[in-house]
Amino acid sequence: MTGKVAIVTGSTKGIGLAIAERFAAEGARVVTTGRSGGSIALDLRESDAGQRLVDYTLAKFGRIDIVVNNAGATKRGDFLDLTDADFADGFALKYFGAVRLTRAAWPHLKRSGGSVLFISGSGGRTPGAQFTIGGSVNAALLSLTKALAELGVSDGVQVNAVNPGTIRTERMKLRLKTPQEEAAFVRDSKVTRIGEVGDIAALAAFIVSAEGRFLHGSLIDADGGATKTI
């Protein structure tokens, strides 16, 4: 990735931080962002945040080769308890934040023959009763991936999505607090193990590399076997 410039959103912790660190280790210059830190602090819910992030990156590095749309945590809970505001917030950050950033960056990615990668989630393929917001948002991102991949063929921009399963992040630790709870989850979910942030970072690095370029419009499950559907 030497000489490449990458934007990674939601990259002050968790999967996004691991991706940013992996890209940097492979020679990329990485712009990180979160609501309270990174190269530039932004709330991607704000309508101009994507353009501001692109402008910052161009001012600092003069080009954009990779955009990883990773930002976005959605509220879990009983459907009957979730409000319109909860749904709107989930889409505002993870979906519309990604749409606006990708739209702002697209002309520059077209110029560089770059890559867009959406970090979606296994709930987009296999929804659950406690994940009605996240599943809906993730499914929308998968549809967006396929639509933009068609545009990317003519514009020379690679577009893919990764669906992480349960990954060992701070958010996961709030749900599975003990080794016993983790073991029970792995057993009951019939998965190989809890994923590590490095698993997703390694996959992301491969996808946007020259070796991964044949991947296009791909919706890649990285979930230890959690997705049981075809």
VOBA-1610 file (N, C-alpha, C; in pm, whole numbers, padded with zeros to 5 digits, always signed):
BEGIN
Met+00081-00122+00000Met+00000+00000+00000Met+00085+00127+00000Thr+00213+00111-00020Thr+00301+00226-00017Thr+00255+00333-00116Gly+00241+00456-00066Gly+00197+00566-00151Gly+00048+00584-00158Lys-00030+00488-00108Lys-00176+00500-00110Lys-00224+00587+00006Val-00335+00655-00016Val-00398+00736+00088Val-00535+00677+00118Ala-00558+00646+00245Ala-00682+00580+00286Ala-00755+00661+00391Ile-00886+00667+00379Ile-00974+00721+00483Ile-01042+00601+00549Val-01035+00595+00681Val-01103+00490+00756Val-01190+00558+00861Thr-01321+00542+00852Thr-01410+00606+00949Thr-01430+00516+01070Gly-01472+00577+01180Gly-01491+00501+01302Gly-01364+00431+01344Ser-01250+00503+01334Ser-01120+00438+01344Ser-01040+00478+01467Thr-01109+00521+01572Thr-01039+00550+01697Thr-01040+00432+01792Lys-01112+00325+01756Lys-01116+00205+01838Lys-01169+00089+01755Gly-01163-00029+01811Gly-01226-00146+01753Gly-01178-00183+01614Ile-01271-00228+01531Ile-01237-00274+01396Ile-01172-00163+01315Gly-01227-00043+01322Gly-01172+00068+01243Gly-01028+00098+01278Leu-00995+00099+01406Leu-00857+00124+01448Leu-00766+00014+01398Ala-00811-00111+01407Ala-00729-00223+01358Ala-00704-00212+01208Ile-00806-00172+01131Ile-00788-00154+00987Ile-00689-00041+00959Ala-00705+00071+01028Ala-00615+00184+01008Ala-00471+00145+01040Glu-00450+00073+01148Glu-00315+00031+01187Glu-00257-00068+01086Arg-00339-00157+01035Arg-00291-00255+00936Arg-00252-00185+00806Phe-00336-00091+00761Phe-00304-00017+00640Phe-00174+00061+00657Ala-00158+00128+00771Ala-00037+00206+00796Ala+00086+00116+00799Ala+00072-00002+00858Ala+00184-00096+00864Ala+00226-00142+00725Glu+00132-00140+00631Glu+00162-00181+00494Glu+00199-00063+00405Gly+00219+00055+00465Gly+00274+00168+00391Gly+00178+00276+00352Ala+00049+00260+00384Ala-00049+00362+00346Ala-00041+00481+00440Arg-00080+00596+00388Arg-00103+00714+00472Arg-00252+00716+00503Val-00285+00715+00632Val-00422+00690+00675Val-00478+00811+00748Val-00598+00850+00708Val-00673+00952+00779Val-00776+00880+00865Thr-00765+00899+00997Thr-00857+00836+01090Thr-00957+00941+01140Thr-01072+00893+01181Thr-01173+00987+01229Thr-01270+00920+01324Gly-01318+00998+01417Gly-01423+00957+01510Gly-01486+01083+01565Arg-01586+01066+01646Arg-01653+01186+01699Arg-01566+01263+01795Ser-01471+01196+01857Ser-01391+01264+01959Ser-01241+01252+01937Gly-01199+01216+01815Gly-01056+01202+01794Gly-01021+01155+01656Gly-00897+01109+01642Gly-00844+01069+01513Gly-00772+01185+01447Ser-00740+01168+01320Ser-00676+01277+01245Ser-00763+01401+01244Ile-00894+01379+01235Ile-00992+01487+01238Ile-01117+01435+01307Ala-01167+01509+01404Ala-01287+01468+01477Ala-01411+01514+01400Leu-01499+01417+01369Leu-01620+01445+01292Leu-01734+01359+01341Asp-01853+01411+01332Asp-01974+01332+01351Asp-02037+01313+01214Leu-02029+01193+01162Leu-02075+01167+01026Leu-02227+01176+01012Arg-02297+01198+01121Arg-02439+01227+01110Arg-02463+01364+01047Glu-02367+01453+01058Glu-02381+01588+01005Glu-02370+01585+00853Ser-02457+01658+00787Ser-02470+01645+00641Ser-02345+01685+00565Asp-02261+01772+00620Asp-02141+01815+00548Asp-02015+01742+00593Ala-02029+01646+00684Ala-01911+01582+00742Ala-01830+01504+00638Gly-01899+01434+00548Gly-01828+01359+00446Gly-01743+01447+00357Gln-01800+01560+00314Gln-01725+01653+00230Gln-01608+01714+00307Arg-01629+01745+00434Arg-01522+01800+00516Arg-01408+01701+00531Leu-01441+01574+00545Leu-01338+01471+00557Leu-01259+01457+00428Val-01328+01460+00316Val-01259+01456+00186Val-01170+01577+00169Asp-01220+01695+00201Asp-01141+01818+00187Asp-01016+01813+00274Tyr-01031+01763+00396Tyr-00917+01752+00486Tyr-00811+01659+00428Thr-00855+01545+00377Thr-00762+01446+00323Thr-00688+01501+00202Leu-00759+01569+00113Leu-00696+01626-00006Leu-00596+01736+00033Ala-00633+01817+00132Ala-00542+01923+00175Ala-00414+01865+00236Lys-00427+01752+00302Lys-00312+01692+00371Lys-00228+01606+00278Phe-00293+01529+00190Phe-00220+01431+00111Phe-00236+01447-00040Gly-00335+01523-00085Gly-00347+01551-00227Gly-00416+01445-00311Arg-00459+01337-00250Arg-00525+01231-00326Arg-00603+01141-00231Ile-00691+01057-00287Ile-00763+00956-00210Ile-00765+00828-00292Asp-00717+00719-00231Asp-00714+00590-00299Asp-00811+00487-00240Ile-00839+00499-00111Ile-00920+00399-00042Ile-01013+00469+00055Val-01138+00427+00057Val-01233+00472+00159Val-01292+00348+00225Val-01275+00340+00356Val-01335+00232+00434Val-01444+00294+00522Asn-01568+00261+00490Asn-01683+00310+00567Asn-01711+00212+00680Asn-01658+00243+00797Asn-01669+00154+00911Asn-01755+00212+01023Ala-01773+00343+01026Ala-01842+00407+01138Ala-01987+00363+01146Gly-02035+00347+01270Gly-02177+00325+01286Gly-02212+00216+01383Ala-02263+00254+01497Ala-02317+00160+01594Ala-02468+00182+01601Thr-02543+00075+01593Thr-02689+00086+01596Thr-02743+00029+01726Lys-02854+00080+01771Lys-02913+00041+01899Lys-02983-00093+01888Arg-02954-00181+01984Arg-03023-00308+01994Arg-03144-00294+02085Gly-03236-00388+02077Gly-03348-00387+02169Gly-03475-00443+02109Asp-03574-00455+02192Asp-03705-00504+02149Asp-03765-00406+02049Phe-03813-00457+01937Phe-03869-00373+01832Phe-03975-00278+01885Leu-04059-00325+01974Leu-04169-00243+02024Leu-04121-00130+02116Asp-03998-00141+02162Asp-03942-00037+02249Asp-03858+00065+02171Leu-03820+00032+02049Leu-03735+00121+01969Leu-03821+00230+01905Thr-03769+00352+01908Thr-03845+00467+01859Thr-03805+00504+01716Asp-03883+00592+01657Asp-03846+00647+01527Asp-03707+00711+01533Ala-03681+00781+01643Ala-03551+00848+01659Ala-03437+00747+01662Asp-03459+00631+01724Asp-03357+00527+01727Asp-03325+00478+01586Phe-03430+00453+01507Phe-03409+00409+01369Phe-03341+00518+01287Ala-03386+00641+01302Ala-03328+00752+01225Ala-03182+00770+01258Asp-03145+00755+01386Asp-03006+00771+01425Asp-02919+00660+01366Gly-02971+00536+01364Gly-02895+00427+01307Gly-02865+00449+01159Phe-02963+00495+01085Phe-02942+00522+00943Phe-02858+00647+00921Ala-02873+00748+01007Ala-02800+00874+00989Ala-02650+00852+00992Leu-02602+00769+01083Leu-02458+00750+01097Leu-02404+00645+01001Lys-02458+00524+01010Lys-02395+00414+00936Lys-02429+00415+00788Tyr-02552+00452+00754Tyr-02591+00450+00613Tyr-02565+00584+00546Phe-02631+00690+00592Phe-02616+00819+00525Phe-02476+00876+00541Gly-02410+00848+00654Gly-02272+00891+00668Gly-02183+00829+00561Ala-02205+00700+00534Ala-02129+00631+00430Ala-02165+00681+00291Val-02294+00703+00268Val-02338+00754+00137Val-02271+00889+00107Arg-02276+00979+00202Arg-02222+01114+00178Arg-02072+01113+00158Leu-02000+01036+00240Leu-01855+01030+00225Leu-01818+00968+00090Thr-01884+00858+00055Thr-01852+00791-00071Thr-01882+00882-00189Arg-01992+00953-00185Arg-02027+01045-00294Arg-01924+01156-00307Ala-01880+01211-00194Ala-01780+01318-00198Ala-01645+01268-00246Ala-01612+01145-00211Ala-01481+01091-00247Ala-01477+01031-00387Trp-01593+00999-00443Trp-01597+00921-00568Trp-01516+00983-00683Pro-01526+01113-00711Pro-01447+01167-00823Pro-01298+01145-00805His-01251+01148-00681His-01109+01131-00653His-01070+00983-00660Leu-01160+00896-00618Leu-01137+00752-00633Leu-01138+00712-00780Lys-01224+00774-00858Lys-01226+00750-01001Lys-01093+00790-01065Arg-01039+00902-01020Arg-00912+00949-01074Arg-00797+00856-01038Ser-00802+00800-00918Ser-00691+00715-00872Ser-00714+00567-00899Gly-00832+00530-00950Gly-00864+00389-00966Gly-00871+00321-00831Gly-00940+00385-00737Gly-00936+00344-00598Gly-01040+00242-00558Ser-01057+00230-00426Ser-01142+00127-00369Ser-01233+00185-00261Val-01355+00132-00255Val-01448+00160-00146Val-01480+00027-00078Leu-01472+00027+00055Leu-01507-00092+00131Leu-01605-00054+00241Phe-01721-00120+00240Phe-01821-00100+00345Phe-01806-00210+00449Ile-01792-00172+00576Ile-01796-00269+00684Ile-01941-00274+00732Ser-02013-00374+00688Ser-02155-00386+00717Ser-02174-00474+00840Gly-02224-00595+00824Gly-02243-00683+00938Gly-02330-00801+00903Ser-02310-00910+00976Ser-02383-01033+00944Ser-02533-01018+00962Gly-02577-00920+01042Gly-02720-00898+01059Gly-02790-00853+00933Gly-02715-00805+00835Gly-02776-00767+00708Gly-02826-00885+00629Arg-02766-01002+00651Arg-02809-01125+00585Arg-02900-01209+00677Thr-02871-01205+00807Thr-02945-01287+00902Thr-02997-01198+01014Pro-03110-01132+00994Pro-03164-01041+01095Pro-03210-01118+01220Gly-03220-01044+01330Gly-03270-01102+01453Gly-03363-01004+01522Ala-03444-01055+01613Ala-03546-00972+01678Ala-03486-00857+01757Gln-03365-00876+01810Gln-03301-00771+01888Gln-03218-00677+01801Phe-03218-00701+01671Phe-03127-00627+01583Phe-03201-00571+01463Thr-03323-00523+01487Thr-03405-00474+01375Thr-03345-00349+01311Ile-03283-00262+01389Ile-03221-00143+01330Ile-03094-00181+01257Gly-03004-00250+01327Gly-02877-00287+01266Gly-02893-00374+01144Gly-02985-00471+01151Gly-03007-00557+01035Gly-03058-00479+00916Ser-03147-00384+00940Ser-03202-00303+00831Ser-03094-00214+00769Val-03014-00151+00854Val-02907-00064+00804Val-02804-00146+00726Asn-02766-00260+00781Asn-02666-00342+00713Asn-02717-00394+00579Ala-02843-00433+00574Ala-02900-00479+00447Ala-02899-00366+00344Ala-02928-00245+00389Ala-02924-00130+00298Ala-02783-00109+00244Leu-02682-00127+00329Leu-02543-00111+00284Leu-02505-00218+00183Leu-02556-00339+00200Leu-02525-00445+00104Leu-02588-00414-00032Ser-02709-00362-00031Ser-02772-00322-00156Ser-02694-00207-00221Leu-02652-00111-00140Leu-02573+00001-00191Leu-02443-00049-00253Thr-02381-00148-00189Thr-02257-00204-00243Thr-02277-00257-00384Lys-02383-00335-00403Lys-02409-00391-00536Lys-02437-00282-00639Ala-02513-00180-00599Ala-02545-00072-00692Ala-02420+00007-00732Leu-02337+00040-00633Leu-02217+00117-00663Leu-02112+00034-00737Ala-02115-00097-00715Ala-02021-00182-00789Ala-02047-00174-00939Glu-02174-00165-00977Glu-02205-00151-01120Glu-02150-00020-01174Leu-02168+00089-01098Leu-02109+00217-01138Leu-01957+00209-01140Gly-01902+00135-01044Gly-01757+00123-01035Gly-01692+00054-01153Val-01767-00032-01220Val-01711-00099-01339Val-01673+00005-01444Ser-01764+00099-01470Ser-01737+00200-01572Ser-01640+00307-01523Asp-01640+00333-01392Asp-01554+00440-01339Asp-01420+00390-01288Gly-01400+00258-01286Gly-01272+00204-01242Gly-01253+00207-01091Val-01363+00204-01016Val-01356+00205-00871Val-01404+00071-00817Gln-01321+00007-00736Gln-01356-00121-00675Gln-01450-00097-00557Val-01557-00176-00546Val-01654-00161-00437Val-01688-00298-00381Asn-01672-00314-00249Asn-01703-00440-00182Asn-01755-00413-00042Ala-01807-00518+00021Ala-01853-00508+00159Ala-01808-00631+00236Val-01777-00610+00364Val-01744-00718+00456Val-01850-00721+00565Asn-01895-00842+00598Asn-01993-00862+00704Asn-01927-00929+00823Pro-01878-00851+00919Pro-01822-00915+01038Pro-01932-00980+01121Gly-01896-01089+01186Gly-01985-01148+01284Gly-01958-01086+01420Thr-01962-01166+01525Thr-01934-01116+01660Thr-01783-01104+01677Ile-01738-00982+01696Ile-01595-00950+01705Ile-01564-00900+01845Arg-01447-00935+01894Arg-01408-00896+02030Arg-01374-00747+02037Thr-01475-00666+02058Thr-01461-00523+02075Thr-01516-00486+02213Glu-01498-00359+02250Glu-01552-00314+02378Glu-01704-00331+02382Arg-01767-00309+02269Arg-01913-00325+02264Arg-01954-00470+02288Met-01877-00565+02230Met-01907-00706+02250Met-01890-00744+02398Lys-01788-00686+02462Lys-01761-00721+02602Lys-01873-00677+02695Leu-01954-00582+02652Leu-02069-00543+02732Leu-02179-00647+02725Arg-02180-00726+02617Arg-02281-00830+02600Arg-02235-00962+02658Leu-02109-00996+02638Leu-02055-01124+02685Leu-01945-01091+02786Lys-01982-01091+02912Lys-01895-01035+03016Lys-01797-01137+03075Thr-01823-01264+03059Thr-01737-01366+03120Thr-01697-01470+03017Pro-01588-01543+03043Pro-01550-01652+02952Pro-01662-01757+02937Gln-01738-01777+03043Gln-01847-01874+03037Gln-01957-01827+02941Glu-01990-01698+02949Glu-02090-01644+02857Glu-02042-01652+02713Glu-01914-01624+02693Glu-01858-01630+02557Glu-01863-01773+02504Ala-01824-01870+02586Ala-01826-02010+02544Ala-01967-02055+02511Ala-02064-02013+02591Ala-02203-02050+02565Ala-02252-01988+02435Phe-02213-01864+02409Phe-02253-01798+02285Phe-02196-01872+02163Val-02068-01906+02170Val-02004-01978+02059Val-02074-02112+02035Arg-02104-02183+02144Arg-02170-02313+02132Arg-02311-02299+02073Asp-02388-02207+02128Asp-02528-02194+02086Asp-02540-02137+01944Ser-02446-02051+01906Ser-02449-01990+01772Ser-02389-02080+01665Lys-02323-02187+01710Lys-02257-02281+01619Lys-02158-02210+01528Val-02070-02130+01592Val-01961-02063+01521Val-01829-02118+01572Thr-01724-02091+01497Thr-01593-02146+01533Thr-01535-02077+01656Arg-01554-01945+01666Arg-01501-01868+01778Arg-01549-01725+01767Ile-01518-01645+01868Ile-01536-01501+01860Ile-01426-01446+01769Gly-01461-01356+01680Gly-01360-01298+01592Gly-01276-01192+01662Glu-01160-01167+01606Glu-01071-01062+01656Glu-01069-00948+01555Val-01043-00827+01604Val-01040-00713+01512Val-00936-00732+01402Gly-00828-00801+01435Gly-00724-00827+01335Gly-00771-00914+01221Asp-00869-01001+01247Asp-00924-01083+01139Asp-00986-00996+01030Ile-01062-00895+01073Ile-01128-00807+00976Ile-01025-00715+00910Ala-00928-00670+00986Ala-00825-00581+00930Ala-00745-00653+00822Ala-00709-00778+00846Ala-00633-00854+00747Ala-00714-00874+00619Leu-00842-00904+00635Leu-00928-00922+00519Leu-00942-00791+00441Ala-00963-00681+00512Ala-00975-00550+00447Ala-00849-00517+00367Ala-00734-00545+00426Ala-00608-00515+00359Ala-00594-00597+00231Phe-00636-00722+00235Phe-00630-00805+00114Phe-00724-00753+00006Ile-00847-00720+00045Ile-00946-00679-00053Ile-00899-00558-00133Val-00842-00458-00067Val-00804-00335-00136Val-00665-00342-00197Ser-00595-00456-00179Ser-00463-00473-00239Ser-00476-00511-00386Ala-00364-00510-00456Ala-00364-00552-00596Ala-00411-00695-00611Glu-00377-00780-00514Glu-00416-00922-00520Glu-00567-00940-00504Gly-00634-00847-00439Gly-00777-00859-00416Gly-00862-00786-00518Arg-00800-00734-00620Arg-00872-00646-00712Arg-00983-00716-00790Phe-00975-00847-00807Phe-01080-00916-00881Phe-01209-00924-00800Leu-01200-00902-00670Leu-01321-00893-00588Leu-01392-00764-00621His-01516-00773-00661His-01591-00653-00698His-01739-00680-00680Gly-01805-00595-00601Gly-01945-00619-00568Gly-01964-00738-00477Ser-01857-00778-00410Ser-01861-00896-00324Ser-01912-00860-00185Leu-01994-00946-00129Leu-02046-00931+00007Leu-01986-01046+00087Ile-01881-01018+00160Ile-01796-01123+00218Ile-01828-01140+00365Asp-01871-01260+00402Asp-01902-01291+00541Asp-01775-01334+00613Ala-01741-01262+00720Ala-01627-01297+00804Ala-01682-01313+00946Asp-01744-01429+00971Asp-01826-01441+01090Asp-01815-01577+01159Gly-01712-01655+01123Gly-01694-01784+01189Gly-01805-01884+01163Gly-01882-01860+01058Gly-01990-01952+01022Gly-02125-01914+01075Ala-02139-01788+01123Ala-02268-01744+01178Ala-02378-01737+01073Thr-02341-01700+00950Thr-02440-01690+00843Thr-02466-01828+00786Lys-02583-01878+00804Lys-02617-02013+00762Lys-02690-02017+00628Thr-02734-01902+00579Thr-02809-01897+00454Thr-02715-01893+00335Ile-02768-01924+00218Ile-02690-01922+00095Ile-02680-01778+00046
//
